[in-house]
Amino acid sequence: MDGTKRADIKQGLRVSIVLKKDQRTEKLTEGIVKDILTNSPAHPHGIKVRLESGEIGRVKKILI
């Protein structure tokens, strides 16, 4: 799953996100979802989340 649908993302899920500062390089950061910040049901660049570490970015991959 690629993280563009809000319904696929839940609190406590392990994900890879791209931070705002890393958008040019597409460097991924792993973490656990604390809050879902995007309200719309889908977003072409990924749903914006806050990780438990406090970092905010768009979900690129949902990890298992």
Backbone bond lengths (Angstrom), bond angles and torsions (degrees), N, CA, C in turn:
res aa  C-N    CA-C-N  psi(-1)  N-CA   C-N-CA  omega(-1)  CA-C   N-CA-C  phi
1 M - - - 1.462 - - 1.529 108.65 -
2 D 1.307 114.91 142.68 1.466 118.68 -171.94 1.525 115.45 -101.67
3 G 1.320 119.12 -4.57 1.463 120.13 174.05 1.510 115.80 85.95
4 T 1.340 118.45 16.23 1.471 120.05 179.24 1.529 112.43 -92.70
5 K 1.341 118.32 -9.80 1.473 122.00 179.29 1.523 109.63 -110.09
6 R 1.327 115.54 126.95 1.466 121.31 -177.14 1.526 111.71 -62.57
7 A 1.342 116.57 -34.15 1.470 121.16 -177.85 1.531 112.48 -63.62
8 D 1.333 117.65 -23.48 1.470 121.66 -178.89 1.527 112.54 -80.34
9 I 1.336 117.13 -13.10 1.466 121.03 -172.06 1.523 110.08 -109.59
10 K 1.320 115.58 128.73 1.466 121.88 -179.68 1.529 109.00 -129.84
11 Q 1.324 116.11 157.70 1.465 120.39 174.45 1.520 108.87 -62.30
12 G 1.328 116.46 140.81 1.456 121.23 179.21 1.521 114.19 89.67
13 L 1.327 116.74 -5.55 1.464 121.47 179.58 1.522 110.31 -78.88
14 R 1.340 117.39 142.27 1.471 122.13 177.10 1.527 108.16 -87.18
15 V 1.342 116.23 125.02 1.462 121.57 -175.90 1.530 111.21 -136.30
16 S 1.329 115.07 163.81 1.469 122.16 168.64 1.517 106.42 -110.03
17 I 1.337 115.90 128.79 1.467 120.17 179.68 1.525 109.42 -121.49
18 V 1.325 114.95 160.48 1.465 120.08 170.62 1.529 106.44 -109.68
19 L 1.339 115.60 123.65 1.462 121.60 179.24 1.519 109.50 -75.88
20 K 1.322 117.30 157.68 1.473 122.46 179.25 1.529 110.81 -53.58
21 K 1.327 116.80 -45.08 1.469 120.60 -177.69 1.531 112.74 -68.95
22 D 1.341 116.93 -17.85 1.465 121.37 -177.91 1.524 113.42 -103.84
23 Q 1.336 117.48 9.33 1.466 119.45 -175.60 1.530 112.44 -62.15
24 R 1.324 118.00 -34.95 1.469 120.17 179.70 1.523 112.03 -67.51
25 T 1.332 116.54 -39.89 1.469 120.75 -176.35 1.527 112.52 -90.85
26 E 1.352 117.39 -14.54 1.479 122.87 -177.08 1.533 111.94 62.78
27 K 1.356 117.54 24.21 1.469 121.21 177.20 1.530 108.69 -65.56
28 L 1.327 116.39 129.63 1.456 121.31 -176.76 1.526 111.71 -95.73
29 T 1.333 114.95 147.30 1.457 122.86 176.99 1.524 107.04 -123.72
30 E 1.330 117.04 129.65 1.463 121.22 -179.40 1.516 110.82 -94.68
31 G 1.342 114.83 148.64 1.450 119.13 175.91 1.513 112.36 -179.73
32 I 1.321 115.34 -177.07 1.462 123.48 -179.30 1.531 108.45 -104.89
33 V 1.330 116.44 133.15 1.470 121.67 -178.81 1.528 110.24 -68.55
34 K 1.344 115.48 126.05 1.466 121.47 174.80 1.529 109.62 -100.82
35 D 1.345 116.65 -48.24 1.473 121.68 -179.46 1.519 109.43 -136.30
36 I 1.344 115.62 146.40 1.463 121.71 172.94 1.526 106.70 -100.19
37 L 1.331 116.82 121.73 1.467 120.86 -172.97 1.528 113.53 -98.94
38 T 1.332 118.25 -21.42 1.465 121.17 178.78 1.520 109.02 -82.40
39 N 1.337 116.42 130.14 1.466 120.61 -179.67 1.524 113.43 -90.31
40 S 1.337 117.39 -28.06 1.459 120.18 -177.18 1.534 110.11 -71.10
41 P 1.347 117.84 155.57 1.472 120.72 -177.14 1.528 114.11 -68.02
42 A 1.337 117.27 -20.83 1.469 120.55 179.30 1.526 109.55 -151.67
43 H 1.333 115.66 155.86 1.470 121.17 175.76 1.523 107.45 -147.27
44 P 1.336 117.80 129.70 1.476 120.50 -174.39 1.531 114.64 -62.30
45 H 1.328 118.15 -25.15 1.467 121.16 -178.43 1.523 112.25 -98.68
46 G 1.318 117.72 0.56 1.463 121.82 -179.47 1.517 111.49 111.44
47 I 1.311 115.92 150.82 1.463 122.51 179.64 1.528 108.79 -75.25
48 K 1.332 116.15 133.56 1.470 120.41 -179.39 1.528 109.07 -82.05
49 V 1.343 115.69 130.51 1.465 121.78 -179.13 1.527 110.58 -134.50
50 R 1.330 114.96 161.07 1.467 122.02 169.72 1.521 106.64 -108.97
51 L 1.320 116.40 129.34 1.458 121.13 177.92 1.525 110.00 -84.27
52 E 1.331 116.44 165.70 1.474 120.74 177.56 1.522 111.40 -60.77
53 S 1.342 116.89 -24.07 1.466 121.68 178.18 1.531 112.08 -77.03
54 G 1.354 116.59 -9.15 1.458 121.16 -179.28 1.515 113.62 96.79
55 E 1.337 117.75 -9.38 1.463 121.03 -179.76 1.527 110.03 -73.90
56 I 1.345 115.91 144.05 1.459 122.45 -178.60 1.522 108.88 -119.58
57 G 1.329 115.59 133.91 1.456 119.85 178.38 1.517 110.81 -169.82
58 R 1.330 114.99 -177.84 1.463 121.17 -179.07 1.523 110.40 -99.36
59 V 1.338 115.89 135.86 1.458 121.97 -178.18 1.531 110.49 -69.02
60 K 1.323 115.77 125.74 1.464 121.70 175.83 1.526 111.42 -105.44
61 K 1.340 116.61 -33.49 1.473 120.71 179.77 1.522 109.20 -143.67
62 I 1.322 115.07 143.54 1.460 120.87 171.42 1.524 105.97 -101.06
63 L 1.320 117.03 121.15 1.465 122.14 -176.57 1.514 110.70 -94.06
64 I 1.326 115.65 154.82 1.470 120.04 -178.76 1.523 109.09 -110.65
